[in-house]
């Protein structure tokens, strides 16, 4: 989407200036802008909670999502609750698994989950009573 918008901007500038030199300068700027946009996209914090719909774990997932959004409201850009099957319950941050029920053999305690999330997205943040 961003590439489409920027390519149209290039076309408009070339039509306005009619100068190939301007086009070359803008192509360089386009590459620079694209790199900056990609870096900013990587810095976003996306949490994904995958849950088993057959096991009826939606409410648990929604509650954990709400707790994380409340605690990290300035640090999280997106929380996705993703239905799955086969007993799955996983929490991922930026596509990296921080909790897997299959590996741990249990669900995370909310205190434990908040600490794991904090360690990934805001390591210097104090969680108050949750850290005790």
N, C-alpha and C positions, 0 to 999 in steps of 0.2 A: 504494500500500500504506500509506504513512504517513498520507495523507489519510483513508483508511478507518479506521485505528486511532484517529486524533484525532477523527473525527466520532462514533465510538462512545463515546469518552470524554465528549464533549459531551452525548450522549444520557444517559449514566449520571449525570452531574452534575445535569442538569435534573431527572431523575427523583428524585434524592436530595433536592435542595433545593426543588424545586417552585417556584422563584422565577425569573421572567423576567429580573430584573436580573442574577442570577448568570450566566444564559445569555449575556446581552449582554457581560458582562465576560469570560467565557470565550471567546466568539467572537473578541474582540479578541486575547486571549492565543493562540488557535489561529492567527490570522493571523501574529502575531509569531513563534511557534514555527515555522510553515511557512517563513517568510522565513529564519530562522536555519538550518533544515535544508537549504534550497536553497543557501544560501551555503556551508555545509559540504560539500555534495555537489560544488560547483564547485571546491573547494580540493583535492579528491582527485586524485591523479595516476594516470592510467590510460594504459598504453602498449599499443599495438596493433601487432603485426607481421603484415602481410599478405604471404603468400607464394604462389607458383605451385605447386599440387600436381602439375600435369602435368610440371613441370621438376624435381620431386623436391627441393624446397628446404626441406622440413620440418625436416631435421636442422640445417641452417644457422640457421633461424629459432629452433629450440629452444635451440641453443647460445647465440645472441645473447640470447634471453630469460633464460637462466640467468646469463649474465654480467651483465646489467643488474640482475637480482634480487639477485645477490650484492653488487654494487658499491653499489646504492642501496636496500638492504634496509629502511632507515628512511624513505625518501622516496617509494617506489612502493607504491601500494595494490593495483594489479592489473596483470598482464601477460596479454594475450590473443594467442594465435596463431591467425590467421584464414586458412583456406585460400581460395585464389582460382585464377584461371587467366589465360592470356594473358601469361605472363612477368612477372606483378606481383611486386614486392618493395618494400614501403613500410613505414616506421616512423612511427607517429603518437603524439603525446602529447596527451591530452585533445582528440582529434579534429583536431589540427593536424599536418599532415604535416611531419616534420623530415628525412625521407630518402625519395627515390624513385629506384629503379634506372632507371626510364624517363628521368627528368630528368638524372641524373648519368652514366648510361651504365655504371655499375658498382655493385658491392656496397660497403657501407661497411666500412672497417677497424674493428675493434672499438674501438680507441683513439679514432678519429674519432666513432663512435657514442656512446661514453660521454661524450665532451666535449659533443656536441650535446644529449644528455639532461641532463647536468649544467647546461648553460646555461639550460635551460628550467625545471627543477624545483628546483635547488639551486645558484644562480649563485655563491655564496660558498664552495662546497665545494672543497677541494683533493683532486685525484685521485691525488696522490702521483706515482709513476713514470709514470702515464699522461699527466700534464701535461708531461712533459719532451720 
